[in-house]
């Protein structure tokens, strides 16, 4: 998607885009999928998170992969659908989807940490940035087997890469989103520092 340098939509339309993205992003796929599979409430195991990494701690890799894909797709869908109306609507809707995953109204505003949805929004807005995220995440995860560390380093790399690619408005958005990702991972950072963070594939 081209860089967004001009905002032409009236504020009410941007609010609609934000709310649309939020509602789409707030669908708790990890929780719905694990319950449907008879695995109970995923919030009661591991980190208590509704995302794919915690779903993986149930021991079901297929459900974890499905959660990852669906959590990413809701971000991409928000961007692509809103982008049919205006580029700035896509940007706002993508941010809304990210916030919806983090703070879903249906779960008392206690959602996931947003990494998959972050990636999905990135795919919709700047696919080159998504490639940077994927390569960095895979490299760090392969070396350390820490999903959280991989996500944190990838989230730092993305805004920098986007600025170099010339996607300045998207880079500004992802600077904010990356900061939120870091804040949401503060407990993981503490565990990484003391060596108690769970590794990829470990059951809760």
N, C-alpha and C positions, 0 to 999 in steps of 0.2 A: 504494500500500500504506500502511496506517495506520502511524503512528509506533510504534516498538517501545520500550516503557518497562518491560516486565516480562519477565524470563527465567524460563520455567517448565520447559523441557526439561532433563532430567538431562544431565550432562556427556558421558556416552557417546554420546547421541544427537547432541549438538552436534559431537562429534568425527567421527561418521559423516557428518554434513552437510558438514563441512569437507573430509573426504577425497573425498566424492562430487563436490563442487564442484571440488576440485583436479584430479581425474582428467579431468573433463569439460573444464576449462579448459586442460589440458596438451596437448590435441590440436593439433598444429602445422599448422593448415590451410594457411598460406602456403607452407610447405615441401612439403607433400603435393601441393598444387595445381600448383605450378610444376614439380615433378618429373613429375607425371602428364602435364603439357602438353609435356614434353620440353625444358624450359628449364633443366634442371640444378638445382644447389643454390643457392637464393636467398641463402644465407648467404655466398656467395663474391662477391657484388656489392654495390655501394653501401655502406650502413652495416653490412652483415652481419646485418641484422635479419630476422626471419621474418614481420614484419607487412606490412600492406597498402601502406604508403608505400614500402617497399623493393621489394615485388612490382611496384609501378608503375614502378620503374626498369628492369624488363625490357622496358618499352615496351608491355606488354599491359594495357590499361586494364580489360578485362573480368575478367581474373584478379585484378587488384588490387581491383576492386569486390566480387568474390565472396569474396576473402579477408577484406575488411572486414566483410561481412555475416556470414560464418560465425564470425569471431572475436568479433563482438558477440553473435551468437545463443547461443554457448555460455555466455556470462555470463547472458543472459536466461533460458535454459533451466534453468541451475542454480538461479536464484532461484525460478522458477515451480514447478519440480518439488519442491524442498525446501519451498516455501511451502505445499504441499498438506498438510503435516504440522504446521507451526507457523511463525508469523512470524519467530521468532528463528532457526529453521533456515534460512529464506530468506536472512537477513542473513549468517549464517556461510557458507553455501554460495556465496553471491555473492563473498565475500572469498576463499574457497578457489579459485573459478574464476579470479579475478584473479591469485592467486599461481601457479596452475597454468600460466597463459600466460607469466608472467614466468620461472618456474623449472621447466620441464617435465623430469621425471625421464628421459624418453626421449632428451633432447638434452643430457644432462650438466648439467641445470639452467640451460642458457643459452637463454632464450626471447626473446620480444619485449619491447616497452616498455609494453604493456598498455593502450594508449589505447582501442582498439576494444572490448576486453573490459570495461574500465572503463565505457564507455558502455553496453554491453549490460547489465551489472549495474545501472546507474543506471536504465535503461528498466524493468527488472523491479521495482525498489524504489521509485522516485520519478520518474514520467514528466515531471513539471514540471521537475525538475532536469535531465533529459535534454534538454528543449527549451532550457534555458539553455545547456547545453554546446554543443548544435548551433548555436545562433544566434551565440554568441561565437566558436566555432571557424570557422564559415563567414565571419564578418566579418573576423577577423584573417587567415585564409588568403587571402581575396580581396584584401585590401589589401597583404599582404606576400609571399604565395606561399611562406611558410615553414610547413610542416605542424607542425614541432616547436614553434615559437613559438605557433601557434594552440592546440595541445594544452596547452601550459603555462599560458597565460592562461585557457583554459576550465577547466582543472583547479583553478585558484585561485578562479575564480568560483563553481564548483558548491557547495562546502561553505557558502560565505557565503549563497548563494541558498537552500539547504536549511534553514539555520537560520531564515531569514526566513519560509520556508514552514511552519515549526513541526515539521519532521521531524527532531527533535533526535538521535535514535539513528542515523538514516541519515546525518545530517550529520557525526556523530562518526566513523562508519566512513569516509566519503569524505574527511574531513580526513586520516586515515591514508593512504588510497589515493592522494590527491593528492600527499602528501609523497613517497610511493614513486615516483609518476610523475615528479616533479621530480628525484629522485635518479637514476632510470633515464635521464633526459635530460641528465645533467651534461655529457656529451661534446658534445651538441648545443648546450648553453648556451655552452660554450667556443667552439664554432665560430661561433655567432651573434655573440659579442662581437668576434671578429676578422674577421667577414665572409666566412667560408668555408663556411657551412652550405649544403647543397644545397636548391634550391627545388623546389616541387611540379612533377612532370613531367620533372625532369632525370634522365637515365639515369646509372646507376652506371658 
